[in-house]
Amino acid sequence: MTMIPFAEVVRRTRPPVRRSELPDFFGLIDQQARVVVSLAKAAGEVLQGKESARSVRLFDLEQRRQELRRRNQAAVESLFGFAAGAEEIQWTMDSLDQAAARLFRTAADFSQWPSGVDDAVREMMAIILRASESLQQGYIGLASGWPLGEIDVGQAMGSRDMLGSHRAMALRELLQTGSAPVLPPEQGFPAPLPPAANDRERWLHELYASLDNIAQHLASAAGILRRWSLRLSAGLNDLEAGLFGASSLLCHKLVTV
């Protein structure tokens, strides 16, 4: 017997969603971006010892993230059979959710070291906060019909390279401090820490990797935001062109108000 995927069953059995019934995707994404900004601030304070990893605020933000993830998934699933290109909305929501989840786990997992974080971590957290704030501003601008958010998008996308540079320099310092061999410049980034590295070096090595992962997710969301911004600024409105893609779902109210 041939099994029919669940999504295909939904497409066949559920009537198409009318445009007037579309969820407010801008509102949902904006709420996610706000949670990411708040978690970036909270995680930074936890890592610097200014707030407890068991603080009510941190766990309230994590609960809020989980609620938004469930609601956003339901909103995207409501598009089955209605819109092509909705995967960009899904990817954006997933990237923001993964960045927020990683921020929470970073605060919870890396808050126990007695001597605290180093300057490199503080700078990386500052980069992540600026990137998340830039993303939030970019979504606000696009929702308001202002498509030229290249500054905001550029800052968010550039966070990946900026943080990567700080991480590479910090790793080189760790390797030199631990008397570990450093790769020649032409081979790029340093090698992983050797087994002889002390516990603090290994702890920082893992923390750097976690922060780099957050920057990757933020940059992914920024890349999609840039495409939406360019489409709107070029006047390529999907609704007017008769294409029901992700940007039309987001920009619907911009052309109907």
C-alpha positions in Angstrom: 0.0 0.0 0.0 1.3 3.4 -0.9 1.7 5.8 2.0 0.6 9.4 1.3 2.6 12.1 3.2 0.6 13.9 5.9 1.2 17.3 4.4 -0.3 16.1 1.1 -3.4 14.7 2.9 -3.9 18.2 4.4 -3.6 19.8 1.0 -6.2 17.5 -0.4 -8.7 17.7 2.4 -8.5 21.2 3.7 -10.0 24.1 1.7 -7.5 26.9 0.7 -7.0 29.7 3.1 -8.4 33.0 2.0 -6.0 36.0 2.1 -8.2 37.7 4.7 -7.5 34.7 6.9 -3.7 34.7 6.6 -1.8 34.9 9.9 0.1 38.1 10.6 3.5 36.7 9.7 5.2 40.0 10.2 3.8 40.1 13.8 4.9 36.6 14.5 8.4 37.1 13.2 8.7 40.4 15.0 7.8 38.7 18.3 10.5 36.1 17.7 13.1 38.8 16.9 12.2 40.5 20.2 12.7 37.3 22.1 16.1 36.8 20.5 17.2 40.4 21.5 16.0 39.8 25.1 17.8 36.5 25.3 21.0 38.0 23.9 20.9 40.6 26.6 20.1 38.1 29.3 22.7 35.6 28.2 25.3 38.3 28.1 24.6 39.2 31.7 24.6 35.6 32.8 28.0 34.9 31.2 29.4 38.0 32.9 28.1 37.0 36.3 25.6 39.8 36.5 22.5 37.5 36.5 21.9 33.9 37.6 21.5 31.2 35.0 18.4 30.2 37.1 16.8 33.6 36.9 13.1 33.9 36.4 13.6 36.2 33.4 15.8 33.7 31.6 13.3 30.9 32.0 10.3 33.1 31.2 12.1 34.0 27.9 12.7 30.3 27.1 9.1 29.5 27.8 8.0 32.3 25.5 10.3 31.0 22.8 8.7 27.6 23.0 5.2 29.1 22.8 6.1 31.1 19.7 7.7 28.0 18.1 4.4 26.0 18.5 2.2 28.9 17.3 4.4 29.8 14.4 4.5 26.1 13.2 0.7 26.0 13.2 0.6 29.3 11.3 3.0 28.0 8.6 1.0 24.7 8.3 -2.1 26.7 7.6 -0.5 27.7 4.3 -0.7 24.1 2.9 -2.3 24.2 -0.5 -2.4 28.0 -0.6 1.1 29.4 -1.2 4.3 28.4 -2.9 7.5 29.9 -1.5 6.3 29.8 2.1 9.4 27.9 2.9 11.3 31.2 3.3 8.9 32.1 6.2 9.6 28.7 7.7 13.3 29.1 7.3 13.2 32.5 8.9 11.2 31.3 11.9 13.5 28.2 12.3 16.6 30.3 12.2 15.3 32.8 14.8 14.1 29.9 17.0 17.4 28.1 16.8 19.3 31.3 17.6 17.1 31.9 20.7 17.3 28.3 21.8 21.1 28.3 21.6 21.3 31.6 23.5 19.3 30.0 26.4 21.5 26.9 26.4 24.6 29.0 26.3 23.6 30.9 29.3 22.6 27.7 31.1 25.6 25.6 30.2 28.4 28.1 30.4 27.7 30.0 33.6 29.4 27.8 36.1 33.1 28.7 35.5 34.4 30.5 38.6 36.7 33.0 36.9 34.1 34.0 34.3 34.5 34.8 30.6 37.3 36.5 28.8 37.2 39.7 26.7 36.7 37.7 23.5 33.4 36.3 24.8 32.2 39.7 25.8 33.0 41.1 22.4 31.3 38.1 20.7 28.1 38.6 22.8 28.1 42.3 21.9 28.3 41.3 18.2 25.4 38.9 18.7 23.3 41.6 20.4 23.9 44.1 17.7 23.0 41.6 15.0 19.8 40.6 16.7 18.8 44.2 17.2 19.6 44.9 13.6 17.4 42.0 12.5 14.5 43.3 14.6 14.9 46.8 13.1 15.0 45.3 9.6 11.7 43.5 10.2 10.1 46.6 11.6 11.2 48.6 8.6 10.0 46.1 6.1 6.6 45.8 7.8 6.3 49.6 7.6 6.9 49.5 3.9 10.4 50.8 4.1 12.4 48.3 1.9 15.8 49.9 2.1 17.0 48.2 5.2 20.3 47.3 3.8 22.2 48.8 6.8 20.3 46.7 9.3 20.5 43.6 7.1 24.2 44.1 6.4 25.0 44.4 10.1 23.2 41.2 10.9 24.8 39.3 8.0 28.2 40.7 8.8 28.0 39.4 12.4 29.0 35.9 11.2 32.3 37.1 9.8 33.0 39.5 12.6 32.4 36.9 15.3 34.3 34.3 13.3 37.4 36.7 13.3 37.2 37.2 17.0 36.8 33.5 17.5 39.8 32.7 15.4 42.0 35.2 17.3 40.8 33.9 20.6 41.5 30.3 19.6 45.0 31.2 18.5 45.6 32.8 21.9 44.3 29.7 23.7 46.6 27.5 21.6 49.6 29.6 22.3 48.9 29.8 26.0 48.5 26.0 26.1 51.8 25.5 24.2 49.8 23.7 21.4 51.0 23.9 17.8 49.5 26.6 15.6 48.6 25.9 12.0 50.6 27.9 9.4 48.7 31.0 8.2 48.1 29.5 4.8 46.1 26.7 6.4 43.5 29.0 7.9 42.0 28.5 11.3 43.7 26.9 14.3 43.5 23.2 14.9 41.2 21.9 17.6 42.6 22.0 21.1 44.8 19.0 22.0 43.9 16.6 24.9 46.5 18.3 27.1 44.6 21.6 27.1 43.3 22.5 30.5 39.7 22.6 31.5 39.3 26.4 31.2 40.7 26.3 27.6 38.4 23.5 26.7 35.4 25.3 28.3 36.2 28.5 26.3 36.7 26.5 23.1 33.2 25.1 23.4 31.7 28.5 24.4 33.2 30.1 21.3 31.7 27.4 19.1 28.3 27.9 20.7 28.4 31.7 20.0 29.6 31.0 16.5 26.5 28.8 16.0 24.3 31.6 17.1 25.8 34.0 14.7 25.3 31.5 11.9 21.6 31.3 12.6 21.2 35.1 12.7 23.1 35.5 9.4 20.8 32.9 7.8 17.7 34.9 8.9 19.4 38.1 7.7 20.0 36.6 4.3 16.3 35.9 3.8 15.4 39.4 5.1 17.7 40.9 2.5 16.0 39.0 -0.3 12.6 40.3 0.9 13.9 43.8 1.1 15.4 43.7 -2.4 12.1 42.4 -3.8 10.1 45.2 -2.3 12.6 47.9 -3.2 12.7 46.7 -6.8 8.9 46.8 -7.0 8.7 43.1 -7.7 5.5 42.6 -5.6 4.3 39.0 -5.8 0.7 39.9 -5.4 0.6 42.3 -8.3 2.6 39.7 -10.4 0.1 37.0 -9.5 2.7 34.9 -7.7 1.9 33.6 -4.2 5.3 33.4 -2.7 6.7 34.2 0.7 7.2 37.9 0.1 3.6 38.3 -1.0 2.4 36.7 2.2 4.5 39.1 4.2 3.8 42.2 2.1 0.1 41.6 1.5 -0.9 44.4 3.8 1.6 46.8 2.3 -0.3 46.8 -1.0 -3.8 46.5 0.2 -3.9 49.3 2.8 
